[in-house]
Amino acid sequence: MLAVLAAMFVHMVVTNKAFQWPMLFDNILSVPVVRGAVTSIELTILAMIIGIALGVVLAVMRLSPNPILAAAAWMYIWFFRGVPRLVLCVLFGNLGILYSRLEFGLPFDHQLGALFGIDLNARLFGVNAVTLLSGFTAGLLALAMSEGAYMAEVVRGGIQSVDPGQAEAAQALGMRRPLLLRRIVLPQALRVIVPPTGNETIAMLKDTSLVAYVPVTNELFFQLQHIGARTYAIFPMLVAACIWYLAMTSVLMIGQHFLEKRFSRGHGPRAIRLRGARSAGAGGAVGTEVDT
């Protein structure tokens, strides 16, 4: 039955003229599309670097005994996990509506000057908000800040998976909390953190398609949509998008497999069987020695 369904699907893909395969192959490796794929990869790498760094900081804040730090981290995670990434991308793309210019310096300088009856201008420098929050920057910030909230929960779960006794022993030796996290806790937590981080990276690569609505005009999905709208071949270009994202995520999945294998050494069913075999062998040797 499954073989029949598979054959029907292949027949449909090959014979249905709506796919327009010649047109698809003429455009799938065109220069604008390849540049768009490079932009998507750049967005993925930068967003994950920022998101992971932000996630580590937020996770440590969540686990901090300081209630202010813990509450601030919880509020951040609550907001950025609760708002869809598409909404965040569009929101960040329109932040220039709030301020035409972003200025840095003494807060409330004009209000303080009015309070004391003087003309006080303590702004050090400023930039045009529209220039600063360009399409690429706005999309990157939206993706990275959203990813920071998810990575915070991943890192927090990894930290809490480490045996608390090891942290207590390190503290008994006089090790301070920052050094304890860097030398003892985080290296052991990587075994738990790496697999979901790989999943987050794959999801991030797919979510870069959302910045087409910022818009980021040199992004892969935007370029394929543009070609489809220009040539009235929307469906073939959607198929091309599927092919591109499948190819890129497949490469990431292979990398994730080897990373997980690297960090899971010494754990899992095979490691348990090996340790059991060694224990049994050691027990047999002791028994033989006692019998003689």
N, C-alpha and C positions, 0 to 999 in steps of 0.2 A: 504493500500500500504506500509506504513512504517513498519507495523507488518510483512508483507511478507519479506521485505528486511532485517529486524532484524533476522527473522528466518533463512534466507539464510546465513547470516553472522555467526550466531551461529553454524549452521550445518557445514559450511566450517572450522571454528576454531576447532570443535570437531573431524571431520573426516579426515582432510587433514594431511597426514603423515609427511609433511615437518616441522610441528611444533615440532615433536619428544617430546611430553609431558613428557614421563618417564625420558628421558635424561635431560630435562630442570629442572624437580623437583629434580633430583639427584644432580644438581650443583648450583641451585639458592640460597641455604642456606649453601653452602660449606664455610669453614673457610676463604679462601682467598677472596671470594666475600663479606662476612660479614665485614671483615677488610677493604675492599675497600669502602664499604658503610660508615663505620666509618670515614675513611679518607675524603670522600666527605663531610660529615657533618662538620668535623673539618675545612676544607677549606672554607665552606660556612660561618661558624660562624666567623672565623678570618678575612676573606675578608670583611664581612659586618661591623665588628667592625672598622677595619681600614678605610673602604670606607665611613662610616657614619661620623667618626671623621674628615677625610679629607674633606668630603663634606661640613660640617659645616664651617670649616676654609675657604674653597674656596668661599662659598656663602657670608660670611661676607666680604671677600676681594672683591668680585664682586660688592657688594653694598657700598664699602668704597668710601668716597670722594677723597681718594688719587688715582690719575690716574695711578701711577706705580703699586700699589697693584691690582687695577681693571684690568689693562692690563695683568699682570702676571697670574691672575686667568683665564681670558678669553683665553689666549694662552694655558694653561693647559687643560681647558675644551675642547677647539677646537681640540686639538691633540688627547686626549684620547677618545673623543666621535666619532672622525672621523675614527679611526683605528679599524678594527674588533678585537674582543677579541682573536680569534684563532691566528691571526697574532701576536698580542701582546704576547701570550703565547709562541709561537715559537721564537719570537724575544728575550724575556727575557731568554729563555732557552739557547740561543746562545750568551749572553752578554760576556761570558768568552773569546770570540774571540777578543774583543776589548783590554782587559788587562789580562795578565796572573796573575797579582797580584794587589790587591787594597791596596794603602798605604795612610795613613792619617798623616797630619802635615802641615807645612807651604807651601802654594801654590807657585809654580814656584821657589822652592828653588835652583834647579840646574841652572836654567837660571839666577837667581840673583847672584849666586856664580860665574858663568862665566862672568857676567857683571863686577864684581868687582875683578876678577882674583883670586878667592879663591875657594877651594873645600868645598861647603856648602851642608850638608845633614841634613835637618830639618824634616825628616820623623819620626814620633813618633812610629807608629806600622803599620803592614800590614798583610793582610790575602790573602790566595790563592783564586782567583776569582771563580774557578771551585768549590772549597769547599764551599764558601759562597753562591754562586748561584746554590745550588743543585736543583734537580727537584722540590721538594716540595716548596722550598723558591721562586724559579723563577716563578712557577705557581701562588703562593699566591700573589706575588708582582704584576704580570700582572693583575690578577682579581681585587685586591684591588685598584690599581691605576686607573683602568678603572671604577670601581664602584664609586670611589671618584668624578669623573667628572659627572656621572649621578646624584649622591646624591646631588651634589652642586646645580644643577638646581631644584631638588625637594625641598631642604631647602630654596633656594632663593624664589621660588614660595610661600612657606609657610610663610616666613617672610613678603613678600609683601602683603599677604592676611590680615595681622593684620592692624587694623585701625590706620593710621598715627597719629591721634589725641592723642592716648594713649602714643606714644613715645614722642610727643611734650609736653604733660603734665608732663611726668616723667622728661624730660630734664629741664622743668621750675622749677621743685622741686630740681634741682641740681644733678640729677642722672647721672653718667658718662655712656658712651656708653657700655663698657663691662658689667656693672651691669644692664643696661637697657635691653640688649639682653638676659642676663641670667634670670632675674627676671620677665620681662614684655613680651618681644616679643616672645622668643622661647617657653615658656609654652603655649601661645595661638596659636602659629603656629603648634604645634603638631597635632591638629585636622586635619590639611591639609597635614601634612608631613607623618603621620602614614600609611594611606592607600597605597600610592605609594611605601613607604618603604617596606611594606609587599609584594607588587608585585615584587620589586627589589630583595628581599630575595629569593622568589620562582624562579625567573629567574637566580639568582646566583647559587642556588643548581643545576639547570639544566646545567648551564655553567661550572660547575666543571668538566664535562665530557671532556671539551676542553684540560685540562691539561694532558690528555693521550698522547697528541702530543708534550709535552715538552721534554721527557716523565716523568710522575709521575707513576712509575710502581705499586705502591700499591693503586691506585685509582680504583673505582668501574668499570668504563667503560673499563679501560685498562685490568683489571682482567677478565671481561666477554669476551672481544675480544680475550684475550690469550687462554681462555678455548675453545672458538669457533674455533680458528685457530688450536689448538692442536688436537681437536677431529673431525675436519672437519664438525662441526655443527654450522656454523656461524649464520644462521637465528634463531635457537632456543635461542642462547645467546643474540641476538638482542631483541628478545621478552622478555627475562629475564630482560634485561636492561630497557625496557619499564615498566615492572611490578615494578621494584625497584624504578624508578624515579616517577612513578605514586603514589606509596605508600607513599614515603617521601614527595612529594609535597602536597598530600592530607592532611597529618598531618599539614603542614604549612598553608594550606588554612583554616583549622578549627581554628588554632590559630589566623590567621589574622582576621577571622570573629569576634571573641570575642574581639580582640584588637580594631577593628574599632567600635564595639558596645560600648566599654568602653569610647573611646575618642569622640564619637559623641553624648554623653548624653547632652541633652539641645539644640540639633540642629536637623534639619530634619523635615519632615511633621508632625510626631506625636507630637514633641515638639511645633510646631507652632499651632497645633490644641488645645493642652492643654493651651497654653498661650491665645489663642483666647477665649476658654471657660471660663478661669478665668476672662478675661477682660469683657466678656459679663455678667458673674455673678456679678462682681463688679458694672457694670453699672446698672443692674437690682436692686441691693440692694439700690443704691443711689436714683434711681427713686422712689422706694417704700417709702423710707424715706421722700423724698420731698413731695409726694402725701399726706402722713399723716400729 
